[in-house]
Amino acid sequence: MTKPLYDDPVVAEIHAIRAQVLADSGGDHRKLMKEVRARERTSNRKVIAAPAAPSIAQSTEQNVRPDGE
């Protein structure tokens, strides 16, 4: 891991928490996400899915000028 450009204690704390959460799942991202989804299902909070990322075709269409150039 590279040395950060600056030391921010809040960012360092977030990184440490993230590392611990992943370690609690045995370093397995799939297991971690399975546990997260299980917690979402059992919570009383509404879970809103993130919008899908645009496809390559959609982003390419947006970059084409109307005159075809």
Contact map, one row per residue, 1 for C-alpha under 8 A:
111000000000000000000000000000000000000000000000000000000000000000000
111100000000000000000000000000000000000000000000000000000000000000000
111110000000000000000000000000000000000000000000000000000000000000000
011111100000000000000000000000000000000000000000000000000000000000000
001111100000000000000000000000000000000000000000000000000000000000000
000111110000000000000000000000000000000000000000000000000000000000000
000111111001000000000000000000000000000000000000000000000000000000000
000001111111000000000000000000000000000000000000000000000000000000000
000000111111100000000000000000000000000000000000000000000000000000000
000000011111110000000000000000000000000000000000000000000000000000000
000000011111111000000000000000000000000000000000000000000000000000000
000000111111111100000000000000000000000000000000000000000000000000000
000000001111111110000000000000000000000000000000000000000000000000000
000000000111111111000000000000000000000000000000000000000000000000000
000000000011111111100000000000000000000000000000000000000000000000000
000000000001111111110000000000000000000000000000000000000000000000000
000000000000111111111000000000000000000000000000000000000000000000000
000000000000011111111100000000000000000000000000000000000000000000000
000000000000001111111110000000000000000000000000000000000000000000000
000000000000000111111111000000000000000000000000000000000000000000000
000000000000000011111111100000010000000000000000000000000000000000000
000000000000000001111111111110010000000000000000000000000000000000000
000000000000000000111111111000000000000000000000000000000000000000000
000000000000000000011111111000000000000000000000000000000000000000000
000000000000000000001111111110110000000000000000000000000000000000000
000000000000000000000111111100000000000000000000000000000000000000000
000000000000000000000111111110000000000000000000000000000000000000000
000000000000000000000100111111110000000000000000000000000000000000000
000000000000000000000100101111111000000000000000000000000000000000000
000000000000000000000000000111111100000000000000000000000000000000000
000000000000000000000000100111111110000000000000000000000000000000000
000000000000000000001100100111111111000000000000000000000000000000000
000000000000000000000000000011111111100000000000000000000000000000000
000000000000000000000000000001111111110000000000000000000000000000000
000000000000000000000000000000111111111000000000000000000000000000000
000000000000000000000000000000011111111100000000000000000000000000000
000000000000000000000000000000001111111110000000000000000000000000000
000000000000000000000000000000000111111111000000000000000000000000000
000000000000000000000000000000000011111111100000000000000000000000000
000000000000000000000000000000000001111111101010000000000000000000000
000000000000000000000000000000000000111111100000000000000000000000000
000000000000000000000000000000000000011111110000000000000000000000000
000000000000000000000000000000000000001111111000000000000000000000000
000000000000000000000000000000000000000001111100000000000000000000000
000000000000000000000000000000000000000100111110000000000000000000000
000000000000000000000000000000000000000000011111000000000000000000000
000000000000000000000000000000000000000100001111100000000000000000000
000000000000000000000000000000000000000000000111110000000000000000000
000000000000000000000000000000000000000000000011111000000000000000000
000000000000000000000000000000000000000000000001111100000000000000000
000000000000000000000000000000000000000000000000111110000000000000000
000000000000000000000000000000000000000000000000011111000000000000000
000000000000000000000000000000000000000000000000001111100000000000000
000000000000000000000000000000000000000000000000000111110110000000000
000000000000000000000000000000000000000000000000000011111110000000000
000000000000000000000000000000000000000000000000000001111111000000000
000000000000000000000000000000000000000000000000000000111111100000000
000000000000000000000000000000000000000000000000000001111111110000000
000000000000000000000000000000000000000000000000000001111111111000000
000000000000000000000000000000000000000000000000000000011111111100000
000000000000000000000000000000000000000000000000000000001111111100000
000000000000000000000000000000000000000000000000000000000111111110000
000000000000000000000000000000000000000000000000000000000011111110000
000000000000000000000000000000000000000000000000000000000001111111011
000000000000000000000000000000000000000000000000000000000000011111111
000000000000000000000000000000000000000000000000000000000000000111111
000000000000000000000000000000000000000000000000000000000000000011111
000000000000000000000000000000000000000000000000000000000000000111111
000000000000000000000000000000000000000000000000000000000000000111111
